[in-house]
Amino acid sequence: MLQVQLQKGEFFTIGDNVKVYFTKSGINGAVTMGIDAPRDVKILRTKHAAEELRIAAEAGNVQAQKELKRLDTAKIERKAKIEERKILTAKRKEERLQTAVS
């Protein structure tokens, strides 16, 4: 995977005819991008891409089934990490309370 750091107004290209512009950053790490691409280039957000994969997988597309399984596994792993962080945060909070009481 390629990771790119951009400043406001900068862009990167994909192939010869797709440009992705960084337009602004928001709260909680949200990023706004502009995409300049020909109309025949399909661009999907994650939630829409997953839905299209589900439709293709249900229609018997083996590649879509594999990709959907990979996405579901990644989703489960992310949820597990979030829960782990919540547990660690609760433990730290409890430790701080115990230290303050003693």
FENLIN-V798378 format. One record per residue. RES is the residue in one letter. NEAR is the number of other ideal C-beta (glycine too) atoms within 12 Angstrom. Layout:
{{RES NEAR} {RES NEAR}}
This chain:
{{M 3} {L 8} {Q 6} {V 16} {Q 11} {L 20} {Q 14} {K 16} {G 12} {E 17} {F 20} {F 20} {T 16} {I 17} {G 12} {D 9} {N 14} {V 21} {K 21} {V 24} {Y 22} {F 21} {T 20} {K 16} {S 15} {G 12} {I 8} {N 6} {G 7} {A 10} {V 19} {T 17} {M 25} {G 20} {I 23} {D 19} {A 20} {P 14} {R 10} {D 8} {V 16} {K 13} {I 19} {L 13} {R 12} {T 14} {K 12} {H 13} {A 18} {A 22} {E 17} {E 22} {L 26} {R 20} {I 16} {A 19} {A 22} {E 13} {A 14} {G 10} {N 16} {V 13} {Q 14} {A 22} {Q 19} {K 15} {E 20} {L 25} {K 18} {R 17} {L 23} {D 18} {T 14} {A 16} {K 17} {I 14} {E 14} {R 15} {K 14} {A 14} {K 14} {I 14} {E 14} {E 14} {R 14} {K 14} {I 14} {L 14} {T 14} {A 14} {K 14} {R 14} {K 14} {E 14} {E 14} {R 13} {L 12} {Q 11} {T 10} {A 9} {V 8} {S 7}}
